[in-house]
Structure formats: structure tokens, C-alpha cells
Amino acid sequence: MKNAALMLLDLQNDFLHPRGAYGRAGQTSADIAAVPARLKPLVELFRSNDSLIGATLFTLVTTRGGEPMIASHLKKMRPFLAKGDFVSGGWGQQVVDELAPADFTVEKIAYSAFYMTRLEWMLRQHNIKTLYCAGIVTNGGVASTVRDAHVREFECVVLEDGCAAFSPEVHRAAIEGLRPVAKIATIAETLRDLTL
């Protein structure tokens, strides 16, 4: 496990907590809400082995007046996003308490956690070769990050039940689409493999 990192992709209060941006807007699913509890044993294993846990934090960059700069495509999909949501350093941007703290965090402004971030540099500094990827949403941030990791020659394991989307059908399709670039495994299989 010394060359492996567990990546918690966008498992943030504004996405998951009932008082977060998505929760206030009623934009959630039972599958998404269940992810942190399912991941907790794996997080604890990584922590107890002193293995690296990283987290990506979707962030809305603000203007001088504090208004969020929201991409036009995102504004159409999520018109409820408002001032104070996903703000850098704010409660909503942070990793949910159930999984916190991460050893390092990376703010991101797009689907892929590699796009215009320091993620690759952080992973190389820690001599990481394998990424265990979990998070939301499977067809968005997870898929984009895993594909970008693949082209950077990181070995990826996508935790099938450690990811979720707004519908089971979308989640399943995204997982199938990732099979050519990543190993797909359950949390239980991963716990077993890492403790042998």
C-alpha cells in the first residue's frame, strides 16, 4: 500500500450533507448518500497503514464581491448554485466529517481533478503508482479523473460501490465505460486484497 493512494473524489458537504447546496435543493439520491458509510472501513484501513488519502474539492471561484463564477453549462444544469456554495475554505467545500481528514486536498474547477490542479505533482512527490478511486458522480468527476489518471500512467482501481451517480443506470453505464482503463472492484474485494 505504500505506493497507493485512496482518492476521495468530491465527497463534500455541499454535495452530500442535507444542509449543503445540493441537499437544500433536493438534488441527491440514496446511492450518493450511502457512499461515505460504505467507504469508511477502507478509509480506516488506509489510515491505520499510514497510506495516503487524498481528496478533491470541487470549488466555485468567487469574484471580488463574493459571487461564484459558474460555467454556463453548470448554471443550466444546477441553477440553484448560489453565493457561498463550494467556496474555497468554506464548510460546504470540505470533505464530509465521516471521511475527514484527508492527507492532502486539491481544489478543482472542472470534472477532472487533474485539470489545472497540483494533483499529479502531489502524487508524484509521494511516489504514488496506484489510485483507488471513490466518489461522486461516477459519470462526471470520477470518470474524468480516472481517464486522465490513465493517460498519465497511474494504475487505477475504481471502487464500484464506493462511487454513485444520480441514477443506478447512469452509474452502471459509467462503470462499464471505465473497464478499458481501470480495474473495477468492490470495497469488500479491495479490503480483502489489501489485508492478505
Sequence and secondary structure as in RCSB ss.txt:
>XXXX:A:sequence
MKNAALMLLDLQNDFLHPRGAYGRAGQTSADIAAVPARLKPLVELFRSNDSLIGATLFTLVTTRGGEPMIASHLK
KMRPFLAKGDFVSGGWGQQVVDELAPADFTVEKIAYSAFYMTRLEWMLRQHNIKTLYCAGIVTNGGVASTVRDAH
VREFECVVLEDGCAAFSPEVHRAAIEGLRPVAKIATIAETLRDLTL
>XXXX:A:secstr
 TTEEEEEES BHHHHSTTSHHHHTT   HHHHHHHHHHHHHHHHHHHTT EEEEEEE   B TTS B   HHHH
HH TT  TTTT TTSGGGSB TTT   SEEEEESSSSTTTTSSHHHHHHHTT  EEEEEEE IIIIIHHHHHHHH
HTT EEEEEEEEEE SSHHHHHHHHHHHTTTSEEE HHHHHHHHH 
